[in-house]
Amino acid sequence: MSGIGIAAIGPKDVMSWNTLTYLASAALLLPIHFRARTATEHIVKQKASMAMLDAIRFTFVASPAIAPLIVIASLYTFGTAALTTLLPVFGKALFQFGPVEVGYFWSALGVGFLLVSLALLFVSEWSLRLRVHLLAVSSAMAGVALVVLLSTKTLVAAVALMAIVGLGIGTLTPIAWGILQEQSPLTMLGRVMGLYTSMAMLTSLLGIWFFGWITQTLGEANGLLGIGGVLLLVGGVSVLFSTRMSRAPLPAAISLPCSMEDGDSVCPSLDLTGDLTGGRSSASSALRIST
């Protein structure tokens, strides 16, 4: 919508309207309340350092799907963050687009995002392996579209190809967040998502710097070609990891940190659905992940 606005009323007015929409979004969040989960209140007593260590151990050791997903997402943001940042540069330098044409160019990317978000509503019940294959195909499709874009001369063709790119790169985030929620225990979900987001943000910053340097040093065409190559790599890595992500066994349960009650050590366990079961034990308070 911002791209269309830039084309229709200019960037200054669009920035003003964006400010209002951000304030409206914040205001709409204020009346939202969440019901506390009293069954897991005592779990938050774990030290922050131990909680983070447990999340790292679960993510990179116990879980068969999350670590490969982080690798895929890191490669994805390495390319896509650079694309969205440098898109006006590519439009002006490669296609001689003015502000209005760049607005249409950017809007086409958003239209692709919107269409693929609606389409993904119908694949939520697919198996994990099929969803990863869909991710691979869509990323490869976006990479091919960016390569073809280099030979495009008309606005209509460029906008159409950018919409295809939007369809391709808009697939990963909904699928990845769904997989994270399926594969993570309820009490560890926030920490796992924090690790995922931190890695993705780090690689996005690196991608913006790297492709900005490539674009400035080797030219805009090579910068766009490199981003397309990264998206093709995302597709290949997704296929490579798909079998491991779908076939590797999941942790059956996680033993949570024990607490002392009446001289005994109470060690609740948590299965992947987030259900708590309690039991008294003399075991140590270290977190154990069983497979």
N, C-alpha and C positions, 0 to 999 in steps of 0.2 A: 504494500500500500504506500510506503514511503517513496518508492521509486516512481509510482504513478503520480504521487503528489509533487515530486520534484519536476516531473515533466509538465504537470498541469499548472502549478502555482508558484514554483520556484523553491530553492532550498531553504531560504530564510523562513518562509511561512511554514514549511514542513517541520523545521526544527521547533518552531513555536507550538505547533500542534502536537508534536512528539512530547514536549514537556508536559502538556496537559494530560496526555494519555498516560504518561508515567505516574503523575500525581493521582489520576483516577484509579490506576492499578493499585497503588499503595493504599488509597482510601478503601477500596473494596476488600483488601486483606484484613483490615482492622476488625470487622465483626466476626471473623472466622475463629472458632475455638475448637480445640482438640480434646477429646476425652482421655484422661490419664489412664494408663494401664497399670493398675495397682499390683498385678501379679508379678511384675518385673521391676518394681521400684528399688529393691535392694541390690539389683545388679549394677546400678550406676555408682556404687561405692568403690568400684575398682579404680585404681590409680590410672591417671591419663596415660602415663608412659606404658603401663602394662596393657591397657586397653588398645593402644595403637600397635604394640608388639603382637598382640593376639590377632588383630585385624590383618597385619602383614603376613603372619604365619598362615592364617586361614586363606588369604587371597592367593598367595604365591606357592603354598605347599599343599594345603588340604583340598582346595577347590580345583577341579579339572577344567573349568570353563572360564573362570573370571580372569586369570592371568593372561591367557591368549586373547581374551576380549580387550584387555587393557592395551596389549601390543597393537591390536587392530585399530582401536580408537586413537592411540597415540600417532600412528601413521596417518590416519584419516585427518586428524586436526592439524598435523604438520602441513598437509596440503591445502585443506579447505579454508583454514584461517588466513593463509596467504592469498588464496583466491578472492575471498570476500573483501579483504583489505585492499588488494591491488586492482580490483575490478575496474574502478574508474580510470586508472592508469592504462590498463589494457585497452579499454574502450577508446580512449583518446588517442593513444599512440598507434594502435594496430588498425583501427577502423575509422579514425578521424571523427569520432562521435563528439557532439557538443553536449551540454548539460541535459537537454531534453532527451536525446538519444540514449545517454548513459542512464537516465531515469527509466526508460523502457527496458534497457538491458538488465538493470538491477531488478526491476519488477518481474521480469521473466523468470529469474532465479527464484523469487518468492512464490510465484505461481506454481513452479515445480514442487517447492516445499509443501505448499498447501494440498496439491493433488495427491502427492505420495502419502501425506499424513492421513488423508481420507481413505486411500486404498489400503493402508496398513491395518485398518480396523478389521479387515476380513482375513488377515493372516495371523491374528493373535493366537489362534488355536493350533497353528502349525507346530510341528516338532522343532526342537532346537536346531537340528541339523539342516532342515529345510529353510529355516529363517536365516541361518548363517550363509547358506548357498544363495538365498535371495540378496543378502548383503553383498556377497561377492559379485554377483551379476550386475547389481545396480552400480556398485563402485566402478567396475570395469566399463560399464556403459557411459558413466560420467567421464571417465578418462578418455575414451574414444571420442566422445563429443567435443572435448576440449582440443584434442589433436585436430579433428576435422574443422573446428572453429578457425584455426589458423589460415585455412584456405578460403574462408568465407569473405565475401566482399559487400554483400547487401545487408541492410538493417533487418529485414524480415528473417533471413536465414540465420543471422547471428542471434536474434531474439529467440527463434525456435530452438536452436542448439543450446542456448543458455537455459531454456525451460527444461530440456532433457537433462542438462547437468543438475539442475535443481531436483528433478525426479531421482537422479542417481544418488547424490550426496545427502538428500533428505531422508534416506532410508536408515542410516546407521543409528542415529541417536534414539529413536523410538524402540528399535529392536534391541539395542544394547541396554537401555534402561529396563526393558522388560526382562531380559536375561538376568541382569543383576538382581532384580527383585525375586525372581524365581529361585536363583541359586544361593542366595545369602540367607542365613538365619535372621529372624526378625530383629533380635537385639544387636546384631552386628551390621545391619543393613546400612545405617548411616555412616559407619566407619568405612565400609567397603566402597560406598558411593563417594566418600570423601577422597579415598585413595585414587579411585578411577578419575574423578574430576581434576584432582591435582596433577596427575600425569598428563591428562589431556590438555590442561591449560599450559603446562610447561612446554609441551611439544608444539602447541599452537604459537607460542611466543617465538620459539626457535624457528618455526616455519616461516613466520612473517619476516624475521630478520634474514633468514637464509635466502628466501626467494626475492626479498627486496634487494639484497646484494646481487643476486643473479640477474635480476631485471635491470639494475643500474649498470652492471659491469658487462653483461653479455647481450643485453637487449630484451625487450618485452616479449618477443616471440619465444626465445629460449626459456624465459621465466614461465610463460603459460605452458609450454611443452613440458617443462619439468614438473609442474603441478599435475598435468595429465598423467605423466609417468608414475607419480606417487599414487594416484587413484587406481591405476592399473595394478600397482604393487599391492595396494590394499585388497583388491579382488583376489590376487594370487595367494596372499597370506591367509585370507579368510578360507579359501578352499583347503589350504594346507592344514589349518587348524580345525576344520569342521569335524573330522572324524574323532579327534581327541576330545573335543568339546562335547560331543554327543554320546560317546561310548564310555568314557572314563567314569568310574563309580563316584558317587557323591558321599560326603561324610554322613553317616547315619545319625550321629548326635554329637553334641558339643558339651563337655563338662565345664560348667561355669565356675568362677571363683567361689570358694567355700567361705562361709561365715560361721562364727562361733555362737552357739546357742546352748546355754546350760552346760558348758564344758565340752560339748560335742561339736564336731565340724559338720555343718549342713552343706551339702554340695548339690545344688539343683542341676538338672541336665535339661538341655534344650534341643528338641528335634528341629528339623528344617522348617516346620510350619510355625515355630515360635511357641509351641506349647511347653509349659513348665511342668516338671515332675520333681519332687523333692525327696531327699533321702539323707540319712545320717551316716557319716563315714568318718574314719580317721585319716582319710587321704589328705595330701598336702593341698595347699591352695593354688597350685599351679594349674593353668588351663591345659586340658588334654583334649586333643582332637582325635577321635577314633574313626577308622575307616572300615 
